[in-house]
Amino acid sequence: MVGMPPTPRLPIQLASRPFRLEEALRAGLSRAQLLGAGWRRLGHKVYARKEIADEPLARLEAAMRRLPADAVFSGRTAAFLHGLETSLPIAIEATLPATARTTHLAGITIRRRQIGAHEVATRQGFRVTSALHTVTDLASHLELVEAVAVLDAALHKGLVGIEELKGSIHERQGQKGTARLRRALDHAEPATESPMETRLRMLLVLAGLPKPEVQVPLYDESGAFVGRADLYYPDQRLVIEYDGSTHRDSVAADNKRQNRLIDAAYNILRFTASNLASSVGLVRRALHL
């Protein structure tokens, strides 16, 4: 329309990330324009293009721009950045020094604790609690099965080691959650390849069944490799498998593998998330207990 001012072009560095109000104003956007459908307000004076507003890294960057410089992402937010969680929590968690003046930010859970330099790491450009601090913090607060799942994942990825965790428990003596962390570590299995394998294993163990071996290579009578068991009871040659969401994409290969195991005289039980509740009874009967 004649006489209308040209629509300001947002610099590429602002189009691809959250930005503060003053940055937008310098780029030629007005406050009124930021109320339009193409933009999303992510916090006090923090905005982003609608297309990227829900992306995890955009949410984290928006949170970072609202937090003081000495804040670190912690808890499940740090776990996400360390690759221990598949999705970013709805409520982002950050830890601030006890002396920080910030008390409340919408959409951000604020913890207060003095964190040493050795407990801080950088992941994807963000300050986070170190892998060791993140794992021990979560495992000392979560219920047992989820605590073991966190430990299994961190150990399997090589983010922490057993001796590191034992040392941390020793240093935490007397602190709240230390007994819970120690119990979780007693159940940890570094070979475990997924959280659902952990949950299945713990379901069996907490029901009083013997502890199964984890990720065991299996062979036929000639010594040829025929497969690897998620969980295994050697005395009964019982293979227990958890079929996750990727099973649909590998049905043919999984069937061939199962046939090789049966041909080699292994017994097999398979479970999915939908029938996990039946696992204890079926395994108990297969073990003749």
CYANA upper distance limits for C-alpha pairs under 8 A (distance plus 0.5 A):
  8 PRO  CA     27 ALA  CA      7.96
  8 PRO  CA     28 GLY  CA      6.09
  8 PRO  CA     29 LEU  CA      6.65
  9 ARG  CA     27 ALA  CA      8.14
  9 ARG  CA     28 GLY  CA      8.16
 10 LEU  CA     14 LEU  CA      6.90
 10 LEU  CA     15 ALA  CA      6.68
 10 LEU  CA     24 ALA  CA      8.26
 10 LEU  CA     27 ALA  CA      6.76
 10 LEU  CA     28 GLY  CA      8.24
 10 LEU  CA     29 LEU  CA      8.20
 11 PRO  CA     15 ALA  CA      6.80
 11 PRO  CA     27 ALA  CA      7.51
 12 ILE  CA     16 SER  CA      6.85
 13 GLN  CA     17 ARG  CA      7.29
 14 LEU  CA     18 PRO  CA      7.10
 14 LEU  CA     19 PHE  CA      6.59
 14 LEU  CA     24 ALA  CA      8.49
 14 LEU  CA     48 ALA  CA      8.36
 15 ALA  CA     48 ALA  CA      7.91
 15 ALA  CA     49 ARG  CA      6.96
 16 SER  CA     49 ARG  CA      8.29
 16 SER  CA     52 ILE  CA      7.89
 17 ARG  CA     48 ALA  CA      6.88
 17 ARG  CA     49 ARG  CA      8.35
 17 ARG  CA     52 ILE  CA      8.00
 17 ARG  CA     58 ALA  CA      6.51
 17 ARG  CA     61 GLU  CA      8.04
 18 PRO  CA     46 VAL  CA      7.18
 18 PRO  CA     47 TYR  CA      5.97
 18 PRO  CA     48 ALA  CA      4.88
 18 PRO  CA     49 ARG  CA      8.00
 18 PRO  CA     53 ALA  CA      8.14
 18 PRO  CA     58 ALA  CA      6.68
 18 PRO  CA     59 ARG  CA      8.49
 18 PRO  CA     61 GLU  CA      7.11
 18 PRO  CA     62 ALA  CA      6.09
 19 PHE  CA     23 GLU  CA      6.85
 19 PHE  CA     24 ALA  CA      7.50
 19 PHE  CA     46 VAL  CA      6.13
 19 PHE  CA     47 TYR  CA      5.96
 19 PHE  CA     48 ALA  CA      6.73
 19 PHE  CA     62 ALA  CA      7.91
 20 ARG  CA     24 ALA  CA      7.12
 20 ARG  CA     45 LYS  CA      6.11
 20 ARG  CA     46 VAL  CA      5.00
 20 ARG  CA     47 TYR  CA      6.76
 20 ARG  CA     65 ARG  CA      8.25
 21 LEU  CA     25 LEU  CA      6.75
 21 LEU  CA     31 ARG  CA      8.44
 21 LEU  CA     45 LYS  CA      5.54
 21 LEU  CA     46 VAL  CA      6.51
 21 LEU  CA     47 TYR  CA      7.57
 22 GLU  CA     26 ARG  CA      6.70
 23 GLU  CA     27 ALA  CA      6.79
 24 ALA  CA     28 GLY  CA      6.95
 24 ALA  CA     29 LEU  CA      5.84
 24 ALA  CA     30 SER  CA      7.90
 25 LEU  CA     29 LEU  CA      5.57
 25 LEU  CA     30 SER  CA      6.39
 25 LEU  CA     31 ARG  CA      8.10
 29 LEU  CA     33 GLN  CA      6.83
 29 LEU  CA     34 LEU  CA      7.66
 30 SER  CA     34 LEU  CA      6.99
 31 ARG  CA     35 LEU  CA      7.31
 32 ALA  CA     36 GLY  CA      7.74
 34 LEU  CA     38 GLY  CA      8.28
 34 LEU  CA     39 TRP  CA      6.28
 34 LEU  CA     40 ARG  CA      8.20
 34 LEU  CA     47 TYR  CA      8.30
 35 LEU  CA     39 TRP  CA      7.27
 35 LEU  CA     40 ARG  CA      8.34
 37 ALA  CA     50 LYS  CA      8.02
 38 GLY  CA     49 ARG  CA      6.52
 38 GLY  CA     50 LYS  CA      5.85
 38 GLY  CA     51 GLU  CA      8.45
 39 TRP  CA     47 TYR  CA      7.26
 39 TRP  CA     48 ALA  CA      6.27
 39 TRP  CA     49 ARG  CA      5.11
 39 TRP  CA     50 LYS  CA      5.32
 40 ARG  CA     47 TYR  CA      6.04
 40 ARG  CA     48 ALA  CA      5.92
 40 ARG  CA     49 ARG  CA      6.60
 40 ARG  CA     50 LYS  CA      5.80
 40 ARG  CA     53 ALA  CA      6.94
 41 ARG  CA     45 LYS  CA      7.96
 41 ARG  CA     46 VAL  CA      6.47
 41 ARG  CA     47 TYR  CA      4.96
 41 ARG  CA     48 ALA  CA      7.17
 42 LEU  CA     46 VAL  CA      5.95
 42 LEU  CA     47 TYR  CA      5.87
 42 LEU  CA     48 ALA  CA      7.59
 42 LEU  CA     53 ALA  CA      7.99
 42 LEU  CA     59 ARG  CA      8.01
 42 LEU  CA     62 ALA  CA      6.95
 43 GLY  CA     47 TYR  CA      7.70
 43 GLY  CA     62 ALA  CA      7.88
 43 GLY  CA     63 ALA  CA      8.28
 43 GLY  CA     66 ARG  CA      8.00
 43 GLY  CA    106 ALA  CA      7.78
 44 HIS  CA     66 ARG  CA      8.03
 46 VAL  CA     62 ALA  CA      7.02
 46 VAL  CA     65 ARG  CA      8.15
 46 VAL  CA     66 ARG  CA      8.29
 47 TYR  CA     62 ALA  CA      8.21
 48 ALA  CA     52 ILE  CA      7.37
 48 ALA  CA     53 ALA  CA      6.10
 48 ALA  CA     58 ALA  CA      8.49
 49 ARG  CA     53 ALA  CA      6.56
 50 LYS  CA     54 ASP  CA      8.37
 52 ILE  CA     58 ALA  CA      7.10
 53 ALA  CA     58 ALA  CA      6.57
 53 ALA  CA     59 ARG  CA      7.17
 54 ASP  CA     58 ALA  CA      7.37
 54 ASP  CA     59 ARG  CA      6.94
 55 GLU  CA     59 ARG  CA      6.75
 56 PRO  CA     60 LEU  CA      6.73
 56 PRO  CA     87 SER  CA      8.41
 56 PRO  CA     88 LEU  CA      6.63
 57 LEU  CA     61 GLU  CA      6.55
 58 ALA  CA     62 ALA  CA      6.59
 59 ARG  CA     63 ALA  CA      6.69
 60 LEU  CA     64 MET  CA      6.55
 60 LEU  CA     92 ILE  CA      8.17
 61 GLU  CA     65 ARG  CA      6.74
 62 ALA  CA     66 ARG  CA      7.17
 63 ALA  CA     67 LEU  CA      6.82
 63 ALA  CA     92 ILE  CA      8.30
 63 ALA  CA    108 ILE  CA      7.95
 64 MET  CA     68 PRO  CA      8.24
 66 ARG  CA    105 LEU  CA      8.43
 67 LEU  CA     71 ALA  CA      6.87
 67 LEU  CA    102 THR  CA      8.44
 68 PRO  CA    102 THR  CA      8.14
 70 ASP  CA     96 LEU  CA      7.26
 70 ASP  CA     97 PRO  CA      8.03
 71 ALA  CA     94 ALA  CA      6.88
 71 ALA  CA     95 THR  CA      6.23
 71 ALA  CA     96 LEU  CA      5.32
 71 ALA  CA     97 PRO  CA      7.93
 71 ALA  CA    127 ARG  CA      8.02
 72 VAL  CA     94 ALA  CA      5.97
 72 VAL  CA     95 THR  CA      5.89
 72 VAL  CA     96 LEU  CA      7.26
 72 VAL  CA    120 VAL  CA      7.96
 72 VAL  CA    126 PHE  CA      8.38
 72 VAL  CA    127 ARG  CA      5.55
 72 VAL  CA    128 VAL  CA      5.28
 72 VAL  CA    129 THR  CA      6.79
 73 PHE  CA     77 THR  CA      6.61
 73 PHE  CA     78 ALA  CA      5.92
 73 PHE  CA     92 ILE  CA      8.32
 73 PHE  CA     93 GLU  CA      6.38
 73 PHE  CA     94 ALA  CA      4.72
 73 PHE  CA     95 THR  CA      6.69
 73 PHE  CA    126 PHE  CA      8.18
 73 PHE  CA    127 ARG  CA      6.78
 73 PHE  CA    128 VAL  CA      5.02
 73 PHE  CA    129 THR  CA      6.88
 74 SER  CA     78 ALA  CA      5.01
 74 SER  CA     79 ALA  CA      7.95
 74 SER  CA     93 GLU  CA      6.12
 74 SER  CA     94 ALA  CA      5.69
 74 SER  CA     95 THR  CA      6.55
 74 SER  CA    128 VAL  CA      6.45
 74 SER  CA    129 THR  CA      6.00
 74 SER  CA    134 THR  CA      7.04
 75 GLY  CA     79 ALA  CA      6.79
 75 GLY  CA     93 GLU  CA      6.77
 75 GLY  CA     94 ALA  CA      8.23
 75 GLY  CA    134 THR  CA      6.51
 75 GLY  CA    137 ASP  CA      7.50
 75 GLY  CA    138 LEU  CA      6.69
 76 ARG  CA     80 PHE  CA      6.59
 76 ARG  CA     85 GLU  CA      7.69
 76 ARG  CA     88 LEU  CA      8.14
 76 ARG  CA     89 PRO  CA      7.27
 76 ARG  CA     93 GLU  CA      7.74
 76 ARG  CA    138 LEU  CA      8.02
 77 THR  CA     81 LEU  CA      7.06
 77 THR  CA     88 LEU  CA      6.68
 77 THR  CA     89 PRO  CA      6.87
 77 THR  CA     92 ILE  CA      6.39
 77 THR  CA     93 GLU  CA      6.28
 77 THR  CA     94 ALA  CA      8.36
 78 ALA  CA     82 HIS  CA      6.68
 78 ALA  CA    128 VAL  CA      6.12
 78 ALA  CA    129 THR  CA      6.84
 78 ALA  CA    134 THR  CA      7.01
 79 ALA  CA     83 GLY  CA      6.74
 79 ALA  CA     84 LEU  CA      5.46
 79 ALA  CA     85 GLU  CA      6.19
 79 ALA  CA    131 ALA  CA      8.29
 79 ALA  CA    134 THR  CA      7.00
 79 ALA  CA    135 VAL  CA      8.07
 80 PHE  CA     84 LEU  CA      5.97
 80 PHE  CA     85 GLU  CA      4.89
 80 PHE  CA     86 THR  CA      6.93
 80 PHE  CA     87 SER  CA      6.96
 80 PHE  CA     88 LEU  CA      6.40
 81 LEU  CA     85 GLU  CA      8.32
 81 LEU  CA    123 ARG  CA      6.54
 81 LEU  CA    124 GLN  CA      7.70
 81 LEU  CA    128 VAL  CA      8.31
 82 HIS  CA    123 ARG  CA      7.37
 82 HIS  CA    131 ALA  CA      7.26
 84 LEU  CA    150 VAL  CA      7.50
 84 LEU  CA    153 ALA  CA      6.90
 84 LEU  CA    154 ALA  CA      7.27
 88 LEU  CA     92 ILE  CA      8.12
 90 ILE  CA    107 GLY  CA      8.24
 91 ALA  CA    107 GLY  CA      5.91
 91 ALA  CA    108 ILE  CA      6.01
 91 ALA  CA    109 THR  CA      6.79
 92 ILE  CA    107 GLY  CA      7.08
 92 ILE  CA    108 ILE  CA      5.31
 92 ILE  CA    109 THR  CA      6.51
 93 GLU  CA    108 ILE  CA      6.14
 93 GLU  CA    109 THR  CA      5.13
 93 GLU  CA    110 ILE  CA      6.49
 93 GLU  CA    111 ARG  CA      7.92
 94 ALA  CA    108 ILE  CA      7.53
 94 ALA  CA    109 THR  CA      6.80
 94 ALA  CA    110 ILE  CA      5.69
 94 ALA  CA    111 ARG  CA      6.64
 95 THR  CA    110 ILE  CA      6.25
 95 THR  CA    111 ARG  CA      4.98
 95 THR  CA    112 ARG  CA      5.92
 95 THR  CA    113 ARG  CA      7.04
 96 LEU  CA    100 ALA  CA      6.74
 96 LEU  CA    110 ILE  CA      7.52
 96 LEU  CA    111 ARG  CA      6.65
 96 LEU  CA    112 ARG  CA      5.45
 96 LEU  CA    113 ARG  CA      6.71
 96 LEU  CA    114 GLN  CA      7.81
 97 PRO  CA    112 ARG  CA      6.00
 97 PRO  CA    113 ARG  CA      5.67
 97 PRO  CA    114 GLN  CA      5.34
 97 PRO  CA    115 ILE  CA      7.60
 98 ALA  CA    112 ARG  CA      5.54
 98 ALA  CA    113 ARG  CA      5.95
 98 ALA  CA    114 GLN  CA      6.72
103 THR  CA    110 ILE  CA      7.93
104 HIS  CA    108 ILE  CA      8.28
104 HIS  CA    110 ILE  CA      7.58
105 LEU  CA    109 THR  CA      8.07
105 LEU  CA    110 ILE  CA      8.29
115 ILE  CA    119 GLU  CA      6.71
115 ILE  CA    120 VAL  CA      7.93
116 GLY  CA    120 VAL  CA      7.55
118 HIS  CA    130 SER  CA      8.19
119 GLU  CA    129 THR  CA      6.19
119 GLU  CA    130 SER  CA      5.52
119 GLU  CA    132 LEU  CA      8.30
119 GLU  CA    133 HIS  CA      6.66
120 VAL  CA    127 ARG  CA      7.20
120 VAL  CA    128 VAL  CA      6.22
120 VAL  CA    129 THR  CA      5.09
120 VAL  CA    130 SER  CA      5.39
121 ALA  CA    127 ARG  CA      6.37
121 ALA  CA    128 VAL  CA      5.84
121 ALA  CA    129 THR  CA      6.36
121 ALA  CA    130 SER  CA      5.43
121 ALA  CA    131 ALA  CA      8.34
122 THR  CA    126 PHE  CA      5.83
122 THR  CA    127 ARG  CA      5.22
122 THR  CA    128 VAL  CA      6.37
123 ARG  CA    127 ARG  CA      7.15
123 ARG  CA    128 VAL  CA      7.27
129 THR  CA    133 HIS  CA      6.45
129 THR  CA    134 THR  CA      6.21
130 SER  CA    134 THR  CA      6.42
131 ALA  CA    135 VAL  CA      6.51
131 ALA  CA    154 ALA  CA      8.42
131 ALA  CA    159 LEU  CA      6.65
131 ALA  CA    160 VAL  CA      7.30
132 LEU  CA    136 THR  CA      6.61
132 LEU  CA    159 LEU  CA      8.02
132 LEU  CA    160 VAL  CA      6.50
132 LEU  CA    164 GLU  CA      8.20
132 LEU  CA    165 LEU  CA      7.88
133 HIS  CA    137 ASP  CA      6.37
134 THR  CA    138 LEU  CA      6.69
135 VAL  CA    139 ALA  CA      6.49
135 VAL  CA    150 VAL  CA      7.17
135 VAL  CA    151 LEU  CA      7.12
135 VAL  CA    154 ALA  CA      7.77
136 THR  CA    140 SER  CA      6.45
136 THR  CA    165 LEU  CA      7.92
136 THR  CA    168 SER  CA      8.12
136 THR  CA    181 LEU  CA      7.36
137 ASP  CA    141 HIS  CA      7.18
138 LEU  CA    142 LEU  CA      6.41
138 LEU  CA    147 ALA  CA      7.24
138 LEU  CA    150 VAL  CA      8.13
139 ALA  CA    143 GLU  CA      8.37
139 ALA  CA    144 LEU  CA      8.33
139 ALA  CA    146 GLU  CA      8.22
139 ALA  CA    147 ALA  CA      4.80
139 ALA  CA    148 VAL  CA      7.64
139 ALA  CA    150 VAL  CA      7.35
139 ALA  CA    151 LEU  CA      7.67
139 ALA  CA    180 ARG  CA      7.77
139 ALA  CA    181 LEU  CA      5.87
139 ALA  CA    184 ALA  CA      7.56
140 SER  CA    147 ALA  CA      7.85
140 SER  CA    176 LYS  CA      8.21
140 SER  CA    177 GLY  CA      4.90
140 SER  CA    178 THR  CA      6.49
140 SER  CA    179 ALA  CA      8.23
140 SER  CA    180 ARG  CA      5.93
140 SER  CA    181 LEU  CA      5.10
141 HIS  CA    147 ALA  CA      8.25
141 HIS  CA    177 GLY  CA      6.56
141 HIS  CA    180 ARG  CA      7.97
141 HIS  CA    181 LEU  CA      8.50
142 LEU  CA    146 GLU  CA      6.61
142 LEU  CA    147 ALA  CA      5.79
143 GLU  CA    147 ALA  CA      6.51
144 LEU  CA    148 VAL  CA      6.66
144 LEU  CA    180 ARG  CA      7.78
144 LEU  CA    183 ARG  CA      8.29
144 LEU  CA    184 ALA  CA      6.48
145 VAL  CA    149 ALA  CA      6.76
145 VAL  CA    184 ALA  CA      8.27
145 VAL  CA    198 THR  CA      8.15
145 VAL  CA    199 ARG  CA      6.83
145 VAL  CA    202 MET  CA      6.90
146 GLU  CA    150 VAL  CA      6.82
146 GLU  CA    199 ARG  CA      8.23
147 ALA  CA    151 LEU  CA      6.88
147 ALA  CA    181 LEU  CA      8.12
147 ALA  CA    184 ALA  CA      6.56
148 VAL  CA    152 ASP  CA      6.46
148 VAL  CA    184 ALA  CA      5.66
148 VAL  CA    185 LEU  CA      7.35
148 VAL  CA    187 HIS  CA      7.07
148 VAL  CA    188 ALA  CA      6.19
148 VAL  CA    198 THR  CA      7.69
149 ALA  CA    153 ALA  CA      6.67
149 ALA  CA    188 ALA  CA      8.39
149 ALA  CA    195 PRO  CA      5.74
149 ALA  CA    198 THR  CA      6.11
149 ALA  CA    199 ARG  CA      7.58
150 VAL  CA    154 ALA  CA      6.70
150 VAL  CA    195 PRO  CA      8.24
151 LEU  CA    155 LEU  CA      6.51
151 LEU  CA    184 ALA  CA      8.22
151 LEU  CA    185 LEU  CA      7.60
151 LEU  CA    188 ALA  CA      6.73
151 LEU  CA    190 PRO  CA      8.42
152 ASP  CA    156 HIS  CA      6.45
152 ASP  CA    188 ALA  CA      6.07
152 ASP  CA    189 GLU  CA      6.07
152 ASP  CA    190 PRO  CA      5.68
152 ASP  CA    191 ALA  CA      8.06
152 ASP  CA    192 THR  CA      6.67
152 ASP  CA    195 PRO  CA      8.20
152 ASP  CA    198 THR  CA      7.85
153 ALA  CA    157 LYS  CA      6.63
153 ALA  CA    190 PRO  CA      7.80
153 ALA  CA    192 THR  CA      7.83
153 ALA  CA    193 GLU  CA      7.77
153 ALA  CA    194 SER  CA      7.51
153 ALA  CA    195 PRO  CA      7.58
154 ALA  CA    158 GLY  CA      6.69
154 ALA  CA    159 LEU  CA      5.72
154 ALA  CA    160 VAL  CA      6.47
154 ALA  CA    190 PRO  CA      8.48
155 LEU  CA    159 LEU  CA      6.61
155 LEU  CA    160 VAL  CA      5.99
155 LEU  CA    161 GLY  CA      6.47
155 LEU  CA    162 ILE  CA      7.91
155 LEU  CA    189 GLU  CA      8.34
155 LEU  CA    190 PRO  CA      5.43
156 HIS  CA    190 PRO  CA      5.21
156 HIS  CA    191 ALA  CA      6.34
156 HIS  CA    192 THR  CA      7.15
156 HIS  CA    193 GLU  CA      7.48
160 VAL  CA    164 GLU  CA      7.03
160 VAL  CA    165 LEU  CA      7.72
161 GLY  CA    165 LEU  CA      6.83
162 ILE  CA    166 LYS  CA      6.73
163 GLU  CA    167 GLY  CA      6.57
164 GLU  CA    168 SER  CA      6.70
165 LEU  CA    169 ILE  CA      6.77
165 LEU  CA    185 LEU  CA      8.41
166 LYS  CA    170 HIS  CA      6.85
167 GLY  CA    171 GLU  CA      6.82
168 SER  CA    172 ARG  CA      6.62
169 ILE  CA    173 GLN  CA      6.88
169 ILE  CA    178 THR  CA      6.86
169 ILE  CA    181 LEU  CA      7.83
169 ILE  CA    182 ARG  CA      7.25
172 ARG  CA    178 THR  CA      6.79
173 GLN  CA    178 THR  CA      7.00
174 GLY  CA    178 THR  CA      7.57
177 GLY  CA    181 LEU  CA      6.71
178 THR  CA    182 ARG  CA      6.65
179 ALA  CA    183 ARG  CA      6.71
180 ARG  CA    184 ALA  CA      6.72
181 LEU  CA    185 LEU  CA      6.70
182 ARG  CA    186 ASP  CA      6.86
183 ARG  CA    187 HIS  CA      7.39
184 ALA  CA    188 ALA  CA      6.91
189 GLU  CA    214 VAL  CA      7.88
191 ALA  CA    214 VAL  CA      6.86
191 ALA  CA    215 GLN  CA      6.74
192 THR  CA    197 GLU  CA      7.13
192 THR  CA    198 THR  CA      7.17
192 THR  CA    214 VAL  CA      6.90
192 THR  CA    215 GLN  CA      7.21
192 THR  CA    230 ASP  CA      8.15
193 GLU  CA    197 GLU  CA      7.43
194 SER  CA    198 THR  CA      7.13
195 PRO  CA    199 ARG  CA      6.76
196 MET  CA    200 LEU  CA      6.59
196 MET  CA    242 TYR  CA      7.84
196 MET  CA    244 GLY  CA      8.42
196 MET  CA    273 ALA  CA      8.49
197 GLU  CA    201 ARG  CA      6.62
197 GLU  CA    230 ASP  CA      7.61
197 GLU  CA    242 TYR  CA      6.75
198 THR  CA    202 MET  CA      6.55
199 ARG  CA    203 LEU  CA      6.48
200 LEU  CA    204 LEU  CA      6.99
200 LEU  CA    242 TYR  CA      8.17
200 LEU  CA    276 LEU  CA      7.68
200 LEU  CA    279 SER  CA      8.48
201 ARG  CA    205 VAL  CA      6.78
201 ARG  CA    211 LYS  CA      8.14
201 ARG  CA    212 PRO  CA      7.75
201 ARG  CA    231 LEU  CA      7.92
202 MET  CA    206 LEU  CA      6.29
203 LEU  CA    207 ALA  CA      6.71
203 LEU  CA    280 VAL  CA      7.75
204 LEU  CA    208 GLY  CA      7.26
204 LEU  CA    209 LEU  CA      6.02
204 LEU  CA    210 PRO  CA      8.15
204 LEU  CA    211 LYS  CA      8.09
204 LEU  CA    279 SER  CA      8.11
204 LEU  CA    280 VAL  CA      6.24
205 VAL  CA    209 LEU  CA      5.59
205 VAL  CA    210 PRO  CA      6.71
205 VAL  CA    211 LYS  CA      6.19
207 ALA  CA    280 VAL  CA      7.57
209 LEU  CA    284 ARG  CA      7.56
212 PRO  CA    231 LEU  CA      6.21
212 PRO  CA    232 TYR  CA      5.82
212 PRO  CA    233 TYR  CA      5.97
213 GLU  CA    231 LEU  CA      6.03
213 GLU  CA    232 TYR  CA      5.51
213 GLU  CA    233 TYR  CA      6.95
214 VAL  CA    229 ALA  CA      7.60
214 VAL  CA    230 ASP  CA      6.18
214 VAL  CA    231 LEU  CA      5.25
214 VAL  CA    232 TYR  CA      6.91
215 GLN  CA    228 ARG  CA      6.51
215 GLN  CA    229 ALA  CA      5.64
215 GLN  CA    230 ASP  CA      5.14
215 GLN  CA    231 LEU  CA      6.58
215 GLN  CA    232 TYR  CA      8.19
216 VAL  CA    228 ARG  CA      5.86
216 VAL  CA    229 ALA  CA      5.62
216 VAL  CA    230 ASP  CA      7.42
216 VAL  CA    231 LEU  CA      7.67
216 VAL  CA    232 TYR  CA      7.25
217 PRO  CA    225 PHE  CA      7.74
217 PRO  CA    226 VAL  CA      8.44
217 PRO  CA    227 GLY  CA      6.57
217 PRO  CA    228 ARG  CA      4.85
217 PRO  CA    229 ALA  CA      6.98
218 LEU  CA    225 PHE  CA      6.42
218 LEU  CA    226 VAL  CA      6.31
218 LEU  CA    227 GLY  CA      5.89
218 LEU  CA    228 ARG  CA      6.15
218 LEU  CA    229 ALA  CA      7.67
219 TYR  CA    223 GLY  CA      5.83
219 TYR  CA    224 ALA  CA      5.72
219 TYR  CA    225 PHE  CA      4.88
219 TYR  CA    226 VAL  CA      5.76
219 TYR  CA    227 GLY  CA      7.68
219 TYR  CA    264 ALA  CA      8.12
220 ASP  CA    224 ALA  CA      6.01
220 ASP  CA    225 PHE  CA      7.13
220 ASP  CA    226 VAL  CA      7.02
220 ASP  CA    261 LEU  CA      8.46
220 ASP  CA    264 ALA  CA      5.58
221 GLU  CA    264 ALA  CA      7.59
226 VAL  CA    257 ARG  CA      7.43
226 VAL  CA    260 ARG  CA      6.46
226 VAL  CA    261 LEU  CA      6.65
226 VAL  CA    264 ALA  CA      8.41
227 GLY  CA    257 ARG  CA      6.95
227 GLY  CA    260 ARG  CA      8.38
227 GLY  CA    261 LEU  CA      7.47
229 ALA  CA    239 VAL  CA      6.21
229 ALA  CA    240 ILE  CA      7.10
229 ALA  CA    241 GLU  CA      7.09
230 ASP  CA    239 VAL  CA      7.91
230 ASP  CA    240 ILE  CA      6.68
230 ASP  CA    241 GLU  CA      5.83
230 ASP  CA    242 TYR  CA      7.49
231 LEU  CA    239 VAL  CA      6.57
231 LEU  CA    240 ILE  CA      5.51
231 LEU  CA    241 GLU  CA      7.04
232 TYR  CA    237 ARG  CA      7.71
232 TYR  CA    238 LEU  CA      6.19
232 TYR  CA    239 VAL  CA      5.33
232 TYR  CA    240 ILE  CA      6.58
233 TYR  CA    237 ARG  CA      6.33
233 TYR  CA    238 LEU  CA      5.58
233 TYR  CA    239 VAL  CA      7.24
234 PRO  CA    238 LEU  CA      6.99
236 GLN  CA    267 ASN  CA      8.26
236 GLN  CA    286 ALA  CA      8.39
236 GLN  CA    287 LEU  CA      7.05
237 ARG  CA    265 ALA  CA      8.24
237 ARG  CA    266 TYR  CA      5.74
237 ARG  CA    267 ASN  CA      6.47
238 LEU  CA    266 TYR  CA      6.69
238 LEU  CA    267 ASN  CA      5.26
238 LEU  CA    268 ILE  CA      6.33
238 LEU  CA    269 LEU  CA      8.11
238 LEU  CA    286 ALA  CA      8.15
238 LEU  CA    287 LEU  CA      8.48
239 VAL  CA    266 TYR  CA      7.33
239 VAL  CA    267 ASN  CA      6.36
239 VAL  CA    268 ILE  CA      5.17
239 VAL  CA    269 LEU  CA      6.79
240 ILE  CA    268 ILE  CA      6.36
240 ILE  CA    269 LEU  CA      5.41
240 ILE  CA    270 ARG  CA      6.34
240 ILE  CA    271 PHE  CA      8.27
241 GLU  CA    268 ILE  CA      8.03
241 GLU  CA    269 LEU  CA      6.79
241 GLU  CA    270 ARG  CA      5.19
241 GLU  CA    271 PHE  CA      6.71
242 TYR  CA    270 ARG  CA      6.40
242 TYR  CA    271 PHE  CA      5.49
242 TYR  CA    272 THR  CA      6.27
243 ASP  CA    247 HIS  CA      6.10
243 ASP  CA    270 ARG  CA      7.38
243 ASP  CA    271 PHE  CA      6.54
243 ASP  CA    272 THR  CA      5.68
244 GLY  CA    272 THR  CA      6.86
244 GLY  CA    273 ALA  CA      8.02
246 THR  CA    250 SER  CA      7.30
247 HIS  CA    251 VAL  CA      6.43
247 HIS  CA    254 ASP  CA      8.19
250 SER  CA    254 ASP  CA      6.51
251 VAL  CA    255 ASN  CA      6.50
252 ALA  CA    256 LYS  CA      6.87
253 ALA  CA    257 ARG  CA      6.72
254 ASP  CA    258 GLN  CA      6.58
255 ASN  CA    259 ASN  CA      6.64
256 LYS  CA    260 ARG  CA      6.82
257 ARG  CA    261 LEU  CA      6.86
258 GLN  CA    262 ILE  CA      6.71
258 GLN  CA    268 ILE  CA      8.35
259 ASN  CA    263 ASP  CA      6.50
260 ARG  CA    264 ALA  CA      6.69
261 LEU  CA    265 ALA  CA      7.03
261 LEU  CA    266 TYR  CA      5.90
261 LEU  CA    267 ASN  CA      8.18
261 LEU  CA    268 ILE  CA      8.49
262 ILE  CA    266 TYR  CA      5.61
262 ILE  CA    267 ASN  CA      6.94
262 ILE  CA    268 ILE  CA      8.04
269 LEU  CA    283 VAL  CA      8.26
271 PHE  CA    275 ASN  CA      6.52
271 PHE  CA    276 LEU  CA      6.40
271 PHE  CA    279 SER  CA      7.60
272 THR  CA    276 LEU  CA      6.46
275 ASN  CA    279 SER  CA      7.70
278 SER  CA    282 LEU  CA      6.94
279 SER  CA    283 VAL  CA      6.43
280 VAL  CA    284 ARG  CA      6.44
281 GLY  CA    285 ARG  CA      6.74
282 LEU  CA    286 ALA  CA      6.66
283 VAL  CA    287 LEU  CA      6.61
284 ARG  CA    288 HIS  CA      6.75
284 ARG  CA    289 LEU  CA      5.94
285 ARG  CA    289 LEU  CA      6.54
